[in-house]
Amino acid sequence: MTMPIPGSEAFSSRPVDPDELARSLPSSLEVHTVTQEQIDGLDPLTYEVIRHRLWSVTDEMGEALKRMSGSPIVTDANDFDFAISDELGQEVQVGLYNTMLVGAVDLAIYWTLRNRAENPGIEAGDMFLTNDPWVGGGLHQNDVMVYQPVFHEGKLFAWTSAIAHQPDLGGVGLGSFSPAAQDVFSESLPTPPVKVVRGGTLQRDVADLWVRRSRVPMLIGLDLRAKIGANNVGGERLHALIDQYGADTVKAVMKRMMSDAESRLRGKLSSIPDGSWSATGYQDQSHEGDRGLHKITVTTTKTGDHLTFDFTGTDPQAGVVNCTYAGMRGGVMLALLPILANDIPWSAGGLMRCFDLVTEEGTLNNATFPAAVGRGPIGPAWLTGSLIAECLSQMLDRDLELGKNVQATCCGTWDTAVIAGLDERGEQPAPFLSIMMEPMAGGYGARPHADGIDTGGLFCIPMGRVPDVEMTEFLYPLLTLWRREVPDSGGPGRHRGGLGASLAFTPHGTSIPMGLVLASNGKAVAQNAGLSGGHPGNTGLDVLARQSRITEILASGRMPSSLEEVSDALEPGQNYASSYLAPGEVFAMTWQGGGGYGDPLTRDPEAVARDVREEKITGPAAKSVYGVVLGGDSVDTTATESERSRLRNARRDRSRIVGESRGKTDLGARKRIDDNLVEAGSVVACGHCGEVLGDPADGPLALAVYDGAPTDAGPQIIATAGDYVDAPVVFRQYSCPSCWTALSSAVVPADHPDAATTLGRLTVTAG
């Protein structure tokens, strides 16, 4: 007998047409469905009761996983998610955990229906396991999904799924992060869907094969069983719901949930003027030893009740900073759920009908096999989400009511540090491996009406948490020297971005160096962009103190409060590196806050004074960035007015003018574009002084442009771009050429697209 050998194209998944998928299934796999009449015939009370019951099922699955897992990634960080999907894999209800995973779960089920229905078959009591990012389910190989078909009276009724990040699944690097990888074969190998439970029985051969690949097999085995347990809970609750209300009624509710989510999002989109918005961001470095910048760009177009996200022009896949199609789709959902669907139940199968993706294969966020994709979720997928959020925020900012959901970019990445070594504190030395989870406490972006939340979390994990310091020290041989918010780390603006934070630790309880793997971005080029003239938040920074005085300092009974106290030999960690940390040395990481909103010179001086008192910003930053002069704890109003005038004049003196002055316009009949710009008839004008900046249909706007050192953005730029990349990086600011209000502020490569053109495109008026 001959067996076909599938190529890499066989292990790729894309959204499917539900009717086409249903027709492609073998006759041996019967599916349960309902008619449109049954969906329309639901009474409102029954619909709401069952809808909320389905919501509670995902919450209960989450609690089951957390109670069974021994991994801090699950128990503390909440880096997991769940879904209930219909018979064809469309997501009906998702959990409020890692929302990026929502963009990938259904893809794995589609693939399974197409490729496993006949051999080995899909039957009651089965569960499948996969960590293949090209198939879907997760965004990189450390995301492992266990999912089960739920049958009723012999027909496939639904699917439940549980997915969580695993601490290590093999590969060259600790934690399966391989900073030097050039292809997937240096990483944890992807496993296409395999039947791990058959007829309700765990397949020991598959389970043994699975845990054998890991440096921490006990944790991997426990998490496997925890996901199986969570699916058991989900299946039992679905069967109980069917027994109470009947299969047709429950299925009609599931279909109605998706169609309601779709119609509500389409209704919201219809109320917004059509237009096109663009954003471009960068990954600084693609792998260990690289010094390049790698671009992701998107144009978001809203036409009627539909969105198109076009990523044409994104750079080719490179190093480890790639994600598959599933990762790109997950990045889109990262932004769409909280910004556009915050008041709509997250029935993702309906929401995803409202947008299309246009993308080129072989690019950073649509990488083809065998690209290295270990950095996928926290690199290119995250950046994809940040860029989509930037576009959606600009789209909504035109409307005061919808603008309540506008938000500058939150912390732009997860700053990864993996440690592993030998714990010698017990009777017997034991190996350990951990991902430092503290960067869960990222800063949120500012809004048009409020500051960002300081160390508020991650945009993609609404229920994320940081671990207790004491628990981390209990589990691993290290001593935490500090974990604290960092003043000035939030992006300056009329409303300030939320603060990021810093962590420093030293080995404690081990006599040999521990391995240290670093993987991050946002050190040379800001990942946490501001909006409407707001400045980006802080750059990340990792530092190794090699010739450390920490042993002597601790022996004297003191705890250090700065790296300068610890060592005179401070070594900046690269974005991607395989290193070590020896006893007596110190590692410190500073992760990102959120971007600011609006010109910092328009911030309420009293708010600046309060920030100084609460140590959110420093006194020097109050004056140099916000133009606020303090006399003790109070604002010197006269001196502040003078200082702000001086800073605006400085903008005038240092800037070059692009385009010609077009005079003033009456602002009485204006329409809002954002915090600074308005539409006045067919032209775009400054909303503060009425200066006409141009007609978008005629080309670029007339603006004042300044390119300077990145540190001109403020003291939050703590990393030196030249330590990481070769390309010149600048602080670029566009201002009104009349009143000198900042319209756009960013830390970008010198060849970044010209905002004089981009701002013009951002203001397309509905026809």
Summary of the structure (lengths in Angstrom):
residues: 767
radius of gyration: 26.4
end to end distance: 62.7
largest distance: 89.6
contacts: 3050
relative contact order: 0.09
helix: 33%
strand: 24%
